[in-house]
Amino acid sequence: MELSRRTFSALAGTAALGLALGGSGGATDAHAAHPVPTGPAPAPPDADGKRHTVAFDRYSLLVDGRRLVVWSGEMHPFRLPSPSLWRDVLQKMRAHGYNAVSVYVSWNYHSPAPGRYDFTGVRDLDLFLRTAAETGLYVILRPGPYINAEIDGGGFPGWLTVTKGTARTADPTYLSHVDQWLTAVNRIASRRLYSDGGGTILLYQIENEYDSHVTEPAGRDYMAHLYQKVRADGIDVPLFHNDKGRNGHWVPGSFDTGGERGRWLYGFDGYPSPSQAPPDWGHFGSGGLTGGATASPETPGFVPEFGGGWFDPWGGVWFKGKGYAESRRTRDAAYERRFYLTNLANGITLHNVYMTFGGTSWGWLPAPVVYTSYDYGAAFDEGRNPTAKLVPMHQFGHLLQHVPDFAKLDRAADVQADGLRVYHLTNADTGAHVYVLRNDGTDSVTSALKAAGTDLRVTVPGRDARLLATGLTLGHRTLRYSTAQPMLALTVGQQDIAVFTGRAGETTRTVLECASEPAVTVLEGKATYTYTSGALRVDAELGGLTRVSVVGGEVGTPLLLLFADDDTSVRLWPRDTPAGPVLVYGPALLRTAGSSGTTLRLTGDTAGAVDLEVWAPGGLRQVSWNGADLAMRATPTGSLLGERRLAGVGAVTLPVLGGWRFRAENPESAPGFDDSRWQVADRTASYSTTPVPDGQPVLFADDYGFHYGDVWYRGHFTGATGVEEVSLAYSTGTQGMLLAWMDGEPLGGHRMPVPDNDTVRQGSWSDTVVLPVPEKPRTGGAHVLSVLVRRMQHDQDGKALDTHKVARGLTEVTFKGGSPQVTWRMQGEAGVDPVRGPQNNGGLYGERAGWHLPGYADREWRQTALPRAERRQGVTWYRTEFRLAVDPGIDASVGLVLDDDPSRSYRVQIFLNGWNMGQYINDVGPQHTFVLPNGVLRTRDTNTLALAVLSDGTTPAGPGRVRLTLLGSAAGGVPVTPVG
């Protein structure tokens, strides 16, 4: 029969049926008559316009019939509101060994109202997908509809809180909204599928951590609806769900896929504590575990989220107030080796690290539990700077891309090593053996391991792990064994190159199969060698880059052995070019590598002055760096070495912030304020899960279209004679706040407590404050009660209980000593910022009047200097301008630091050029430094900084010390286009 393009792709991926297909890459199931052998991995992807097959068997994905190990990192475009910097982060990921990027698409970020979807500017999903393709990364797309992600409402838009129906079920009203969302996303995604060659989307997730209604029709029907909707929208790559732990939920066959077989992957997430031993599943599964291959033996091991750090709540209760530096310390490079190598040993060939770049939950994006920074302790920090955690990621990523044996491993005979947990696996096609040695104790262990007929003495530091291999193919030679970890093997021109890594100072032994004695030369570093009985032994001490040349031994292609300590290994950059593979050594980052004629064209970054060395095909004799031609000379190792060092990064000078002007606001508290255009709060019913009090109007902010940030209430009443107290019930989420005035006089306020270890996951925070009423209103007449509520956004809905619909704002107002009739008016955010989006602004007077925007005429404001202290209830704004003059060849990451006496109770909304960059709470923390992303920040122009200080009047309020700080810099970077 004649197959359509979409049908072809769908059938090609039906690995479980064992279909043998021709054309652009057939694939068969591992249990079919013709198992797929180990072979070279697919080339890095791009939007090449060609058809591709995306299939799988129990070992791995099969892309165009070739096995692919997915080594992915998570980043969220919505947490980096500068599209130019998407390219920066993606290029860094690609350079450090990742071959895929996983991205959530947050419904609330793109939809300010029902039926309205914005994919322009900083929300340009298509631009992100194109950039990923241009960078050479596969994309794992995760558009929800629910994503969790410590984001407002778990990604649900604010307007969904006031709709009928139960979310995350087969409720028809909810599904009607979901279908609109998926239609909008899939209209873009369907054009960027790798199967069609229009992009590099390799996998697509429906729902996330959906562990409710698993055995109920409402859950199964919901998942079936999502599956069939996505397929109907033209998404033909494999689909999956991310199980919240190793539960075995939503394995293939657990819901109706419309008769389609073999296109569903089981995946699960894991966020183990650094203090525990890494758990086993898959090949080593035992003791009743149901995840990995145990739950879905016909699909490859898949972890859509594995902890690359952990989020931090308000007050820093999980990291003892030390913030994300502590997360990075406890989940460091040794943690990654111990846990990620365990995953590899358990058959995980689709591995996504959450997060690899965390970014910033700017504006009103964060869920109540977290503060602005979403650094996460990730391998790249919030300022886009590399950290020490990149070492194992770099090594593993390049290993998995350049040594295909790891795509098809089975458990082999158990091997013992005293004091260590040993995993032994083998590739039946190649004869290679892999050993993962894990030390769960705190002391270093040296032990003997029986491998390749030899007792290998191996040292593993405490709470660390290492990978050893035997039988690997190194170009035209075979590795018998090595006590160093292999990182890559590639053929460059007429020479094979193999890289081995380990800790600095380690002594390693590497043995190669050699039919006869080769010519060996130690070109650099500490190394010795011997030849006996068909084997060449090289003993090398790791320190810098040790180079050993091996020529002959009945092999016509020479081999260059490179032994690199950890710090050196992350300065080795393999790359494919049209002329063939190249290996670059020296710079802090290699962004791109291309060729034209006889010139190898490289772009990248340097931190300090450094040599540039290149191994390239013979036809490439010239080299350019960031557009400048370099003089090169040949070296004995077959490389080209720059005659002059690449320059380091120049100095970056940041100005002192001064010239401040300030103005107090909250005229809404004055009795004569005109609120006639405000929304009348007169509804009597709500879809919120918070009950409407008997005899009271609905006061919930969302019901009147105010979904983000602060909301004001003004209650007009008479008949207050005898009233002694007013009771204000409100709901805000963690760290919310309420302030009240009667006829312009402050009544006081209330704030939600700082969470502790027991309550950080509690969810919604609600409370009631009772305030005394001044003498004047008790005498009758007309009066106004003004209330400002700072909401901390909507709860997430992790259990499908509609918890995102818990009310925000005032919930009930009662009086003691009288029963005045109150007419309520409300005001929140004044519309959606067309550039910055719905989460940028709340309902402060200054926001509604544009006090946060560049160009606002503030010359009539009073001048002041910081630090400053003032005791008042309400909001005071501070504005200044500053100019940066960063050299165009420097990528500088700049932050804003706020600091003050921690006994002072106040909070600050930070606006840079109109962008709400987050919230600082002086007496809670732990965050004091706020990243100002380039693009939002004009690094060669004038910037406007506005601070909205909210205080309850109980202590003097700042701002205290406010300054700019340099978070990192490099010579290079990417061109940055201003946003907004």
Secondary structure, DSSP 8 states (H G I E B T S, - for coil): ----HHHHHHHHT-GGGT----TT-----TTSSS--------------S----EEE-SS-EEETTEEE-EEEEE--GGGS--HHHHHHHHHHHHHTT--EEEEE--HHHH-SBTTB---SGGG-HHHHHHHHHHHT-EEEEE--S---TTBGGGG--GGGGGSSS-TTTT-HHHHHHHHHHHHHHHHHHTTSBTTTTSS-EEEEE-SSS--SSTTSHHHHHHHHHHHHHHHHTT--S-EEEEESSS--TT-TTSS--TT--S-EEEEEEE---TTS-----GGG--TT--SGGGT-TTS-EEEEEEESS---BGGGTTTTT-THHHHHHHT-HHHHHHHHHHHHHTTEEEEEEE-SB--B--TT-B-TTB-SB--TT-SB-TTS-B-TTHHHHHHHHHHHHH-GGGGS-EE------TTSEEEEEE-TTT--EEEEEEE-SSS-EEEEEEETTEEEEEEE-TTEEEEEEES-EETTEEEEEESSEEEEEEEETTEEEEEEEE-TT-EEEEEEE-SS-EEEEEEESSEEEEEETTEEEEEEE-SSEEEEEEEESS-SS-EEEEEEEHHHHTTEEEEEETTEEEEEESSSEEEEEEEETTEEEEEEEBSS-B--EEE--TT--EEEETTEEE-EEE-TTS-EEESS-B-------------EEEEE--GGGSTT---TTSEE------SSSS---TT-----GGGGT--SS-EEEEEEEE--TT--EEEEEEE-STT-EEEEEETTEEEEEEE-----TTTTT----EEEEEEE--TGGGG-S-EEEEEEEE-------TTSS-GGGS--EEEEEEEES---EEEEEEE---S-BTTTBTTS--S-HHHHHTTTSTT---TTSEEE-SS--B--EEEEEEEEEEE----TTEEEEEEEEEE--TTS-EEEEEEETTEEEEEEETTT-S--EEEE-BTTB-TTSEEEEEEEEEEESSS-B---EEEEEEEEEEE---------
